[in-house]
């Protein structure tokens, strides 16, 4: 194991995270995004470290950065270490502090992307820069990938590269990315570290209703808005049944054991409640979900429109996609149809093997009382695209979080921020993991 100047590494990761946040890389969806400036920053940073890289544009201003670092054993399959460069939008008027400032306030770095996922991008850059300073060679090849468009389906990012440039990931067997390795403190003080080995699939869909246009003062039994609204209301209030998957059952069983409670897989609510603010996300992995997110129709108060549409964010558990779609169709009014916006598969990988052991060991080396466990994420990552190439993906962006921080609310929420101490913990853990991956 190499000797590491963690003081310099920690200083670097904080500075890099701040600088990344200060570069707006907003993805508005529908192809409207711009990762060019931040991709140039990442590329220049890697070049300055002596790491050859390339910026690959899938469309104007939709930029990805790829590099490969040679490892000690070139015969081993490579590891993909990846992050995305885009963020969701932020309305500065809603925030306590400027979402593009990257300021450190009360020990936290504020800004859009602080946890999703410029913190992990910063950890990756800080670690590889430290390798170059010290002359460290990782045990196997590492492919660095900084993707565009993750926040809108990855059509201009990982999915585009997998389809058009699969040779970039030649001989890669495993991948590491976001939303995993963070801590959750139970009511009894025990600290779990959630490593993501499964994630729900998604089906973003547009519901389209067609009726008869007419004057708003007249009786109209073929009102497109009425048919659509009834369908949306049924979907939004539908109580999806509990469904069991291996990862969720194992994870909740471990929580129950740690809390000295009995776990009934058919009624997981009591165990989920032990997870505090993370219960919203974990609870969503015990069933399929569908949430209305957008509505559109009409152009004048006294005109009944011919069409109406709504957008639904549907998420399904591994093994339950067919049941999900069958249920969705059953909730629609006659004349309302589904048009797919984007869809991708659910993932679930075994929580075992050398890579998993290395993640767990790295966490315990920095927090001996920590308990690493697998979990299923309610959202999705770029691991979905890489899985099309047979690459096994995990979420491992380690953070030791304050027990009272509502971490999950920060993803896509206002006042996004990451504790400096958590970021420093994370970069130490990531470095130790990559030394033994």
Helices and strands as residue ranges (DSSP letters): H 6-21, E 27-29, E 32-33, H 36-48, E 53-59, E 62-69, E 78-84, G 92-94, E 104-105, E 108-110, H 118-134, E 142-147, G 150-152, H 158-164, G 166-169, E 172-177, E 182-185, E 191-199, E 201-210, E 214-215, H 224-237, H 246-258, H 269-272, G 273-278, H 279-283, G 284-286, E 289-297, E 303-304, E 307-316, H 321-330, E 336-344, E 347-348, H 354-366, E 371-377, H 383-387, E 392-395, G 407-410, E 417-419, H 420-435
